[in-house]
């Protein structure tokens, strides 16, 4: 009889955001995932408030803005509640549009390299 090794793939739900991103070659630089995860507990207004504060504080930092967009994108598909996913989608679109319209040259290249 032949024995073969059965390989399993990791399920994202079994991994932390940091572990998932590290597995994909990205080193997390902020606490955005944790911040939004805490806001998720308190509902839509807390999510919106967290976004407003993070976006205003960090939209001028290319790497942090890029990570904010990554986190928002992952939060869209993390949520099964349509109203929460819809809010994250709206926030993701806002941050993505800002990045595309305001980042230039190397910063825009970085943004596309990381988010693509």
Biotite code that builds the C-alpha atoms (Angstrom):
import biotite.structure as struc

atoms = struc.array([
    struc.Atom([0.000, 0.000, 0.000], chain_id="A", res_id=1, res_name="UNK", atom_name="CA", element="C"),
    struc.Atom([1.092, 3.475, -0.742], chain_id="A", res_id=2, res_name="UNK", atom_name="CA", element="C"),
    struc.Atom([0.803, 6.075, 1.915], chain_id="A", res_id=3, res_name="UNK", atom_name="CA", element="C"),
    struc.Atom([0.607, 9.654, 0.911], chain_id="A", res_id=4, res_name="UNK", atom_name="CA", element="C"),
    struc.Atom([0.782, 12.815, 2.881], chain_id="A", res_id=5, res_name="UNK", atom_name="CA", element="C"),
    struc.Atom([-2.450, 14.746, 3.010], chain_id="A", res_id=6, res_name="UNK", atom_name="CA", element="C"),
    struc.Atom([-1.862, 18.455, 2.861], chain_id="A", res_id=7, res_name="UNK", atom_name="CA", element="C"),
    struc.Atom([-4.414, 20.825, 4.226], chain_id="A", res_id=8, res_name="UNK", atom_name="CA", element="C"),
    struc.Atom([-4.823, 24.446, 3.441], chain_id="A", res_id=9, res_name="UNK", atom_name="CA", element="C"),
    struc.Atom([-5.178, 26.946, 6.201], chain_id="A", res_id=10, res_name="UNK", atom_name="CA", element="C"),
    struc.Atom([-8.556, 28.486, 6.687], chain_id="A", res_id=11, res_name="UNK", atom_name="CA", element="C"),
    struc.Atom([-8.477, 32.280, 7.063], chain_id="A", res_id=12, res_name="UNK", atom_name="CA", element="C"),
    struc.Atom([-10.867, 32.024, 10.005], chain_id="A", res_id=13, res_name="UNK", atom_name="CA", element="C"),
    struc.Atom([-8.240, 29.971, 11.841], chain_id="A", res_id=14, res_name="UNK", atom_name="CA", element="C"),
    struc.Atom([-5.542, 32.600, 11.294], chain_id="A", res_id=15, res_name="UNK", atom_name="CA", element="C"),
    struc.Atom([-5.031, 36.058, 12.643], chain_id="A", res_id=16, res_name="UNK", atom_name="CA", element="C"),
    struc.Atom([-4.961, 38.911, 10.153], chain_id="A", res_id=17, res_name="UNK", atom_name="CA", element="C"),
    struc.Atom([-1.246, 39.359, 10.878], chain_id="A", res_id=18, res_name="UNK", atom_name="CA", element="C"),
    struc.Atom([-0.525, 35.677, 10.219], chain_id="A", res_id=19, res_name="UNK", atom_name="CA", element="C"),
    struc.Atom([-2.559, 35.704, 7.019], chain_id="A", res_id=20, res_name="UNK", atom_name="CA", element="C"),
    struc.Atom([-0.797, 38.801, 5.715], chain_id="A", res_id=21, res_name="UNK", atom_name="CA", element="C"),
    struc.Atom([2.625, 37.451, 6.724], chain_id="A", res_id=22, res_name="UNK", atom_name="CA", element="C"),
    struc.Atom([1.895, 34.248, 4.834], chain_id="A", res_id=23, res_name="UNK", atom_name="CA", element="C"),
    struc.Atom([1.281, 36.447, 1.794], chain_id="A", res_id=24, res_name="UNK", atom_name="CA", element="C"),
    struc.Atom([4.527, 38.377, 2.232], chain_id="A", res_id=25, res_name="UNK", atom_name="CA", element="C"),
    struc.Atom([3.163, 41.509, 3.908], chain_id="A", res_id=26, res_name="UNK", atom_name="CA", element="C"),
    struc.Atom([4.314, 42.783, 7.314], chain_id="A", res_id=27, res_name="UNK", atom_name="CA", element="C"),
    struc.Atom([1.444, 44.482, 9.153], chain_id="A", res_id=28, res_name="UNK", atom_name="CA", element="C"),
    struc.Atom([2.427, 47.950, 10.382], chain_id="A", res_id=29, res_name="UNK", atom_name="CA", element="C"),
    struc.Atom([-0.663, 49.229, 12.192], chain_id="A", res_id=30, res_name="UNK", atom_name="CA", element="C"),
    struc.Atom([-3.384, 48.197, 14.618], chain_id="A", res_id=31, res_name="UNK", atom_name="CA", element="C"),
    struc.Atom([-6.162, 48.943, 12.115], chain_id="A", res_id=32, res_name="UNK", atom_name="CA", element="C"),
    struc.Atom([-7.408, 45.345, 12.102], chain_id="A", res_id=33, res_name="UNK", atom_name="CA", element="C"),
    struc.Atom([-7.649, 45.282, 15.873], chain_id="A", res_id=34, res_name="UNK", atom_name="CA", element="C"),
    struc.Atom([-9.221, 48.760, 15.952], chain_id="A", res_id=35, res_name="UNK", atom_name="CA", element="C"),
    struc.Atom([-11.954, 47.793, 13.501], chain_id="A", res_id=36, res_name="UNK", atom_name="CA", element="C"),
    struc.Atom([-12.478, 44.432, 15.196], chain_id="A", res_id=37, res_name="UNK", atom_name="CA", element="C"),
    struc.Atom([-13.179, 46.281, 18.445], chain_id="A", res_id=38, res_name="UNK", atom_name="CA", element="C"),
    struc.Atom([-15.503, 48.676, 16.620], chain_id="A", res_id=39, res_name="UNK", atom_name="CA", element="C"),
    struc.Atom([-17.388, 45.713, 15.110], chain_id="A", res_id=40, res_name="UNK", atom_name="CA", element="C"),
    struc.Atom([-18.610, 44.830, 18.592], chain_id="A", res_id=41, res_name="UNK", atom_name="CA", element="C"),
    struc.Atom([-20.256, 48.231, 19.033], chain_id="A", res_id=42, res_name="UNK", atom_name="CA", element="C"),
    struc.Atom([-21.905, 48.506, 15.631], chain_id="A", res_id=43, res_name="UNK", atom_name="CA", element="C"),
    struc.Atom([-22.081, 50.725, 12.607], chain_id="A", res_id=44, res_name="UNK", atom_name="CA", element="C"),
    struc.Atom([-21.533, 54.082, 14.292], chain_id="A", res_id=45, res_name="UNK", atom_name="CA", element="C"),
    struc.Atom([-18.382, 52.790, 16.001], chain_id="A", res_id=46, res_name="UNK", atom_name="CA", element="C"),
    struc.Atom([-17.084, 51.435, 12.683], chain_id="A", res_id=47, res_name="UNK", atom_name="CA", element="C"),
    struc.Atom([-17.746, 54.780, 11.002], chain_id="A", res_id=48, res_name="UNK", atom_name="CA", element="C"),
    struc.Atom([-16.086, 56.683, 13.857], chain_id="A", res_id=49, res_name="UNK", atom_name="CA", element="C"),
    struc.Atom([-13.042, 54.410, 13.760], chain_id="A", res_id=50, res_name="UNK", atom_name="CA", element="C"),
    struc.Atom([-12.739, 54.977, 10.027], chain_id="A", res_id=51, res_name="UNK", atom_name="CA", element="C"),
    struc.Atom([-13.123, 58.750, 10.344], chain_id="A", res_id=52, res_name="UNK", atom_name="CA", element="C"),
    struc.Atom([-10.379, 58.971, 12.959], chain_id="A", res_id=53, res_name="UNK", atom_name="CA", element="C"),
    struc.Atom([-7.975, 56.592, 11.186], chain_id="A", res_id=54, res_name="UNK", atom_name="CA", element="C"),
    struc.Atom([-8.517, 58.122, 7.760], chain_id="A", res_id=55, res_name="UNK", atom_name="CA", element="C"),
    struc.Atom([-8.070, 61.719, 8.914], chain_id="A", res_id=56, res_name="UNK", atom_name="CA", element="C"),
    struc.Atom([-4.975, 60.860, 10.939], chain_id="A", res_id=57, res_name="UNK", atom_name="CA", element="C"),
    struc.Atom([-3.230, 58.639, 8.394], chain_id="A", res_id=58, res_name="UNK", atom_name="CA", element="C"),
    struc.Atom([-4.386, 59.544, 4.875], chain_id="A", res_id=59, res_name="UNK", atom_name="CA", element="C"),
    struc.Atom([-1.110, 61.419, 4.386], chain_id="A", res_id=60, res_name="UNK", atom_name="CA", element="C"),
    struc.Atom([0.974, 58.317, 5.117], chain_id="A", res_id=61, res_name="UNK", atom_name="CA", element="C"),
    struc.Atom([1.145, 56.130, 2.012], chain_id="A", res_id=62, res_name="UNK", atom_name="CA", element="C"),
    struc.Atom([1.902, 52.880, 3.836], chain_id="A", res_id=63, res_name="UNK", atom_name="CA", element="C"),
    struc.Atom([-0.729, 53.367, 6.514], chain_id="A", res_id=64, res_name="UNK", atom_name="CA", element="C"),
    struc.Atom([-3.349, 54.443, 3.966], chain_id="A", res_id=65, res_name="UNK", atom_name="CA", element="C"),
    struc.Atom([-2.549, 51.320, 1.961], chain_id="A", res_id=66, res_name="UNK", atom_name="CA", element="C"),
    struc.Atom([-2.958, 49.143, 5.022], chain_id="A", res_id=67, res_name="UNK", atom_name="CA", element="C"),
    struc.Atom([-6.233, 50.854, 5.889], chain_id="A", res_id=68, res_name="UNK", atom_name="CA", element="C"),
    struc.Atom([-7.538, 49.929, 2.437], chain_id="A", res_id=69, res_name="UNK", atom_name="CA", element="C"),
    struc.Atom([-6.364, 46.323, 2.923], chain_id="A", res_id=70, res_name="UNK", atom_name="CA", element="C"),
    struc.Atom([-8.109, 46.052, 6.276], chain_id="A", res_id=71, res_name="UNK", atom_name="CA", element="C"),
    struc.Atom([-11.353, 47.539, 4.976], chain_id="A", res_id=72, res_name="UNK", atom_name="CA", element="C"),
    struc.Atom([-11.323, 45.127, 2.051], chain_id="A", res_id=73, res_name="UNK", atom_name="CA", element="C"),
    struc.Atom([-10.851, 42.128, 4.334], chain_id="A", res_id=74, res_name="UNK", atom_name="CA", element="C"),
    struc.Atom([-13.565, 43.382, 6.662], chain_id="A", res_id=75, res_name="UNK", atom_name="CA", element="C"),
    struc.Atom([-16.057, 43.458, 3.758], chain_id="A", res_id=76, res_name="UNK", atom_name="CA", element="C"),
    struc.Atom([-15.873, 39.732, 3.248], chain_id="A", res_id=77, res_name="UNK", atom_name="CA", element="C"),
    struc.Atom([-15.468, 38.910, 6.927], chain_id="A", res_id=78, res_name="UNK", atom_name="CA", element="C"),
    struc.Atom([-19.015, 40.068, 7.669], chain_id="A", res_id=79, res_name="UNK", atom_name="CA", element="C"),
    struc.Atom([-22.111, 38.166, 6.737], chain_id="A", res_id=80, res_name="UNK", atom_name="CA", element="C"),
    struc.Atom([-24.470, 40.902, 7.952], chain_id="A", res_id=81, res_name="UNK", atom_name="CA", element="C"),
    struc.Atom([-25.335, 42.899, 4.828], chain_id="A", res_id=82, res_name="UNK", atom_name="CA", element="C"),
    struc.Atom([-25.454, 46.284, 6.570], chain_id="A", res_id=83, res_name="UNK", atom_name="CA", element="C"),
    struc.Atom([-21.990, 45.837, 8.110], chain_id="A", res_id=84, res_name="UNK", atom_name="CA", element="C"),
    struc.Atom([-20.475, 44.545, 4.870], chain_id="A", res_id=85, res_name="UNK", atom_name="CA", element="C"),
    struc.Atom([-22.127, 47.426, 2.975], chain_id="A", res_id=86, res_name="UNK", atom_name="CA", element="C"),
    struc.Atom([-20.632, 49.995, 5.347], chain_id="A", res_id=87, res_name="UNK", atom_name="CA", element="C"),
    struc.Atom([-17.176, 48.469, 5.006], chain_id="A", res_id=88, res_name="UNK", atom_name="CA", element="C"),
    struc.Atom([-17.614, 48.469, 1.228], chain_id="A", res_id=89, res_name="UNK", atom_name="CA", element="C"),
    struc.Atom([-18.504, 52.170, 1.252], chain_id="A", res_id=90, res_name="UNK", atom_name="CA", element="C"),
    struc.Atom([-15.516, 52.999, 3.465], chain_id="A", res_id=91, res_name="UNK", atom_name="CA", element="C"),
    struc.Atom([-13.195, 50.856, 1.331], chain_id="A", res_id=92, res_name="UNK", atom_name="CA", element="C"),
    struc.Atom([-14.357, 52.629, -1.845], chain_id="A", res_id=93, res_name="UNK", atom_name="CA", element="C"),
    struc.Atom([-13.810, 56.037, -0.216], chain_id="A", res_id=94, res_name="UNK", atom_name="CA", element="C"),
    struc.Atom([-10.293, 55.208, 0.961], chain_id="A", res_id=95, res_name="UNK", atom_name="CA", element="C"),
    struc.Atom([-9.370, 53.498, -2.320], chain_id="A", res_id=96, res_name="UNK", atom_name="CA", element="C"),
    struc.Atom([-10.586, 56.448, -4.377], chain_id="A", res_id=97, res_name="UNK", atom_name="CA", element="C"),
    struc.Atom([-8.638, 58.860, -2.201], chain_id="A", res_id=98, res_name="UNK", atom_name="CA", element="C"),
    struc.Atom([-5.479, 56.766, -2.605], chain_id="A", res_id=99, res_name="UNK", atom_name="CA", element="C"),
    struc.Atom([-5.807, 56.489, -6.380], chain_id="A", res_id=100, res_name="UNK", atom_name="CA", element="C"),
    struc.Atom([-6.487, 60.206, -6.784], chain_id="A", res_id=101, res_name="UNK", atom_name="CA", element="C"),
    struc.Atom([-3.861, 61.508, -4.340], chain_id="A", res_id=102, res_name="UNK", atom_name="CA", element="C"),
    struc.Atom([-0.903, 59.146, -4.290], chain_id="A", res_id=103, res_name="UNK", atom_name="CA", element="C"),
    struc.Atom([1.730, 59.858, -6.929], chain_id="A", res_id=104, res_name="UNK", atom_name="CA", element="C"),
    struc.Atom([4.752, 58.143, -8.449], chain_id="A", res_id=105, res_name="UNK", atom_name="CA", element="C"),
    struc.Atom([6.461, 55.700, -6.041], chain_id="A", res_id=106, res_name="UNK", atom_name="CA", element="C"),
    struc.Atom([3.660, 55.977, -3.498], chain_id="A", res_id=107, res_name="UNK", atom_name="CA", element="C"),
    struc.Atom([1.037, 55.015, -6.076], chain_id="A", res_id=108, res_name="UNK", atom_name="CA", element="C"),
    struc.Atom([3.254, 52.158, -7.281], chain_id="A", res_id=109, res_name="UNK", atom_name="CA", element="C"),
    struc.Atom([3.572, 50.935, -3.678], chain_id="A", res_id=110, res_name="UNK", atom_name="CA", element="C"),
    struc.Atom([-0.198, 51.125, -3.261], chain_id="A", res_id=111, res_name="UNK", atom_name="CA", element="C"),
    struc.Atom([-0.870, 49.081, -6.385], chain_id="A", res_id=112, res_name="UNK", atom_name="CA", element="C"),
    struc.Atom([1.877, 46.556, -5.586], chain_id="A", res_id=113, res_name="UNK", atom_name="CA", element="C"),
    struc.Atom([0.471, 45.874, -2.120], chain_id="A", res_id=114, res_name="UNK", atom_name="CA", element="C"),
    struc.Atom([-3.235, 45.931, -2.950], chain_id="A", res_id=115, res_name="UNK", atom_name="CA", element="C"),
    struc.Atom([-3.083, 44.048, -6.235], chain_id="A", res_id=116, res_name="UNK", atom_name="CA", element="C"),
])
